[in-house]
Amino acid sequence: MKYKVFASLVVILLSFTAHAKVFRNAYIAFEMPESWKCNLEQTEWVCRSEQSKESKEAIIILTAKEVGPTDTFPLYESHLNTPIAINVKGVTQESKIVYKAKTVQINDQNWIDSLHLGSEVPNYFTRYLATIKDKIAILVTFSAHKQFYTKYSQDFFKAVMSLRVIATKNITARPDLGPIRPGSETLGAPIGSAMPADMYQQEDGQGKGGNKALLLGGAVILAALGILIFLRAKRKKRKK
């Protein structure tokens, strides 16, 4: 019975509610829903649904920079294992760490992976994936309002599992392939300006019971993902 439940969760996680398309820029490629589009906004790529309503619910942001003194895996892990403070109408609030930073391997590339609630804007879950390859550091954030987190969990899972770093070794010498920010800056930037302000007021839109049910569903999915990644890693060790 337990195996059937787990198998059903895996099928749900691996299924796609919509056909996927591949986004590719100078340094990364991944799959996203057919209805999504990515636009370059200064130095960040902002990806969201082209449907006006759904565009307010979830967002993916990509940014890259030259490797600088603050770009190491231990420093990324330490930063993401500390609650992140944001200013909300003059009041400082700290994020809730849903799961601590850990190293995961995606398509032969190591990433630091962590999930926070309220780290960028209130009531939004944000999953952080940060990596370093050669002379470039990359950060990908997946954010969704907590009322809609389970709605986008399959799309986010598919996108994460398809992440591929495609940057060439000479990318920093080719500004036309950018934008790549300088190494003196900090990796990543607040995404609050990219999120719609009217979503901040919908914290209780579905009622307390609805929020609890959605959060429970998200916890079940995260647990299933952890088991799936563990089993894959175990199978790889056996093959070796």
ChimeraX attribute file (.defattr): number of C-alpha atoms within 10 A of each C-alpha:
attribute: neighborCount
match mode: 1-to-1
recipient: residues
	/A:1	6
	/A:2	7
	/A:3	8
	/A:4	9
	/A:5	11
	/A:6	14
	/A:7	14
	/A:8	12
	/A:9	17
	/A:10	16
	/A:11	11
	/A:12	13
	/A:13	18
	/A:14	14
	/A:15	12
	/A:16	15
	/A:17	13
	/A:18	11
	/A:19	10
	/A:20	17
	/A:21	15
	/A:22	12
	/A:23	17
	/A:24	14
	/A:25	17
	/A:26	17
	/A:27	22
	/A:28	17
	/A:29	17
	/A:30	18
	/A:31	21
	/A:32	27
	/A:33	21
	/A:34	14
	/A:35	14
	/A:36	18
	/A:37	17
	/A:38	20
	/A:39	11
	/A:40	14
	/A:41	10
	/A:42	8
	/A:43	16
	/A:44	21
	/A:45	18
	/A:46	19
	/A:47	20
	/A:48	21
	/A:49	20
	/A:50	14
	/A:51	10
	/A:52	9
	/A:53	8
	/A:54	14
	/A:55	16
	/A:56	19
	/A:57	22
	/A:58	24
	/A:59	24
	/A:60	23
	/A:61	23
	/A:62	22
	/A:63	24
	/A:64	28
	/A:65	25
	/A:66	21
	/A:67	23
	/A:68	16
	/A:69	10
	/A:70	14
	/A:71	22
	/A:72	14
	/A:73	17
	/A:74	13
	/A:75	12
	/A:76	22
	/A:77	19
	/A:78	11
	/A:79	12
	/A:80	22
	/A:81	17
	/A:82	15
	/A:83	16
	/A:84	17
	/A:85	15
	/A:86	19
	/A:87	12
	/A:88	10
	/A:89	6
	/A:90	7
	/A:91	8
	/A:92	9
	/A:93	16
	/A:94	17
	/A:95	22
	/A:96	16
	/A:97	20
	/A:98	14
	/A:99	15
	/A:100	15
	/A:101	23
	/A:102	15
	/A:103	16
	/A:104	15
	/A:105	13
	/A:106	14
	/A:107	12
	/A:108	9
	/A:109	13
	/A:110	16
	/A:111	22
	/A:112	21
	/A:113	22
	/A:114	22
	/A:115	22
	/A:116	25
	/A:117	24
	/A:118	22
	/A:119	26
	/A:120	23
	/A:121	26
	/A:122	21
	/A:123	19
	/A:124	26
	/A:125	27
	/A:126	28
	/A:127	21
	/A:128	21
	/A:129	24
	/A:130	24
	/A:131	21
	/A:132	21
	/A:133	16
	/A:134	12
	/A:135	16
	/A:136	24
	/A:137	23
	/A:138	23
	/A:139	20
	/A:140	23
	/A:141	21
	/A:142	23
	/A:143	28
	/A:144	24
	/A:145	26
	/A:146	23
	/A:147	23
	/A:148	18
	/A:149	21
	/A:150	20
	/A:151	17
	/A:152	18
	/A:153	17
	/A:154	18
	/A:155	20
	/A:156	24
	/A:157	19
	/A:158	19
	/A:159	22
	/A:160	19
	/A:161	14
	/A:162	16
	/A:163	18
	/A:164	18
	/A:165	21
	/A:166	13
	/A:167	18
	/A:168	15
	/A:169	11
	/A:170	12
	/A:171	19
	/A:172	20
	/A:173	10
	/A:174	12
	/A:175	11
	/A:176	10
	/A:177	15
	/A:178	17
	/A:179	21
	/A:180	23
	/A:181	21
	/A:182	15
	/A:183	18
	/A:184	13
	/A:185	15
	/A:186	16
	/A:187	21
	/A:188	21
	/A:189	14
	/A:190	10
	/A:191	17
	/A:192	13
	/A:193	9
	/A:194	13
	/A:195	20
	/A:196	13
	/A:197	11
	/A:198	8
	/A:199	16
	/A:200	14
	/A:201	10
	/A:202	13
	/A:203	16
	/A:204	12
	/A:205	11
	/A:206	12
	/A:207	11
	/A:208	11
	/A:209	10
	/A:210	13
	/A:211	17
	/A:212	13
	/A:213	12
	/A:214	19
	/A:215	17
	/A:216	13
	/A:217	14
	/A:218	18
	/A:219	14
	/A:220	14
	/A:221	20
	/A:222	15
	/A:223	11
	/A:224	18
	/A:225	16
	/A:226	12
	/A:227	14
	/A:228	16
	/A:229	13
	/A:230	12
	/A:231	12
	/A:232	11
	/A:233	13
	/A:234	11
	/A:235	11
	/A:236	10
	/A:237	9
	/A:238	7
	/A:239	6
	/A:240	5
